[in-house]
Amino acid sequence: MRSFFRTVGARGLAAGAACAALSGLLLLPADVAESADHLDPPTRTDAGFDLTPDVPADIADVFAWHSGTSTKIVMTFAGPVPTTAPMYYDRDVLYKINISTQAPGSTPEFVIKFRFGKGQGSNDWGIRIEGLPGVTGALEGPVETDLTANGVKARAGLFDEPFFFDLIGFRETRSFATIRIRNDRNFFDGQNDTAIVLDIPDANLGAGAKNLDIWGQTARFGGNL
């Protein structure tokens, strides 16, 4: 699965600078979805099409914005799910966040890779993150914990679904050909995603930190379940 986000203006994005977001998933080199979001591609991630959907590899959204002197990046996946559902950690899924700081925007200068795993003889999950800008070697630690290295902050865990959208209104609009979308009805309210959250100092990204292309990918080792 693959997800795209472009930031414009190192200080202006949070105030409404132009940006674009797509989501997607790279499951196998021969089966690539260049653009997707929740439950997409449906034949790999939607239980309505596949009785064993690949939930952990299903990217929900990629969010990115500038704040102060750092860039925040959030990649959500395995959702939306009810608040009673567990976190989705899968040691056989490789997650990537790609950052391009210069043209062409499709070629990343930084490729951040992370995987989950369990400790020896333990049910406690941990995360290993490689390729963090400005960080030598891997950053490792438990999930649901703030991890830091050379100014970079990272956290993986369960979070409230941040996306706002009236899915009911969208479907009614499509069916009746009249606008039925309401701004007081959020399909994602009260649901969760698993996510990786990064806070990266702009200095670690270099001179191109003011204009970034950011996209996420997931790849399952051995193919779909």
N, C-alpha and C positions, 0 to 999 in steps of 0.2 A: 504494500500500500504506500501511497505517496501523497504528501501534503505540502502545499506551497504557501509562502507568505513573503511579501516584499515590504520592507520598511523604507520610508522616505523621510529624511530630515532627522538628524540625531536628537533634536529637542522637540520636534513637532508632532510626532506620531500620536502620542497620548491625547493631544489636543484636536486630533481629527485629520491629520495629514493623510494623503491618499495611500491606500494599501489594497492588496488583494489576497484572498485566502482560498486555497483549495486543499483537499485532503485525498490521501490515497494509500495504496499498499503494494509493496513489491514482495510477493510470496515466492516466486521462482523466476530465474532469469528468463525463462521462456513464457512466463505468464505475468505480464506487467500491466498494472493499471496506472496510467500516468496521472489520472485525476480522479479522486473519489472522496467520500466522507463516510459517516457512520453506516455500517452494514453494506459497504460497497467495496469491491464487486460483490453483489448479492449471492452469486453462486459459490462464494468462498466464505462469506462471513454472516449471512442472513439465515436464521433457522427456518424461515419460510421457504428457502430454496435448498438448503443443505442441513440434514439432520444432525451433523456434527460440525457446526460452524467454528471457524478459527477465531474465537473471541479475543484472545490475547494479542493477536497480530492485527486486529482491526483498528486502524487509526481513526480517531474521532475528529480532532482539529489540531491545527498548529497556530498558536498565538505568539506575536512578537511585538515589542514596543520598547521605546527608549524612555528612561527615567533618570534624571540627573546625569551622571557620567557612566551609566551602565546600560546594557541591553538585556532585557528580560525575554526569555523564550520558554514557552510551555507547549509540550506535545502531549495531548490526551489520547487514550486508547482504551479498548475493552469497555465500551459504554455507548449509550447510557444504560445503567443498571439500577435497580432499586437499592435503597440504602441498606437493605438487609443482605445484599449480595457481597461476596468476599472480594478482596483485591485480586487482580489477575497478574501473577508473576509466572513466567514460563522460561525456563533455562534454555529452551530450544528456539527462542525467537531473538534475533539480533535487531536492535533498534538503532536508527541513525538519524541524526540531525545535521543537515548539510548547510553550510554558510558560505555564500559567495560575497566577497567584498569588492570585486571589480569585474568588468566585462570580460567574457560573456557571463551573464548571470546564471547560466546553467552549469558552470564549472566551479565546484566548491574549492575555496582556499582552506576551509576547515571542515573535517568530517568527524563529528562526535559520535562515538559508538558506545552503546551500553547494553549490558546483559544482566539478568538476574540469576542468582544461585543460592543454594542452601549451604550452611556450615556443616562440617563433618558431624554426623550423628545428631543434628539439630534440625528443628523445624523452623528456625529463624531464617528469614530471607535477607539477602544482602544484594547490593548492586555494585558493578564494576563499570567505571566510565573512562573511556580512553579518547584522546584527541581534543581535550578541552583547550581552548586557546590560552596560551600563556602558562600552561601546566605541564610539567615534565612527568612522564610516566602516567600511571593510572590512578584514579581516585576511587577508593573502595570504602564501603561502610554499610551499615544496616539501612534498610528502608525505613520510612517514616522518621527520618533523622536528617537534620541539616548537616551537610558535608561541605567543607571548605578547603581550598588550596589556591595560594597565590592570588587572592582576591575574588576567585570564582566561588559561587555558592551553588549547591545542587541539593535537590530533595526529590525522592521518588516515593509515591504512596497513593492513597485514596483521597480524592478531592471532590467537592461539590461540582457537578457539571456546570461550566461557566457559560455555555452557549444559550442564547435566548431565541426561540423561534416558535411560531404558532403553526405546528404541523397540521392540526385539524383544519385550520383556516386555509392552509395551502392546498390540502386535498379537496376541500369544498370549492375553492376557487378554480381548481383544475376541472372539477366535475360539472360545475354550474356556469362557468365562464363569466362569473362576476366576482369582484374582490370580496372575500370573506375573512381576510387576515385581520386579527385584532391585536392591539399592543398590550392587552392585559391578560393574555392567555399564552402561557409558556409550556410547551410540551416537555421541556427538559427540567422543569422545576421539581425539586425533591429527588433528583437522581444523581448518581455518582459516575465518575470515570477514574481509572488508574492513570497516573500522569508522571512525567518527569519535568521538573521545573529548574531552570537555570538562570542565574544572575551573573553576567559576564562583564567585567570592566571594559569600557570602550577601548582603553589603552591596550588591552590584550588582543583586540581585533585589528589594530593598526589604523592607518589613515582612512581606510575604506569603511570604517564603522558608521559613517553618516548615511550610507546608502547600501543596504543589504538585501540579498535574496536568500530566503531561508526555506528549506523544505525538509520534510521528514519521510522516512522509509522504514518498513519492517521487512524482514526476510526470515522465513522459517527453514530451519535446517531439516532436510528430509522431506519437504513439501507439506501439503495440507494434512490435517488429521483425518 
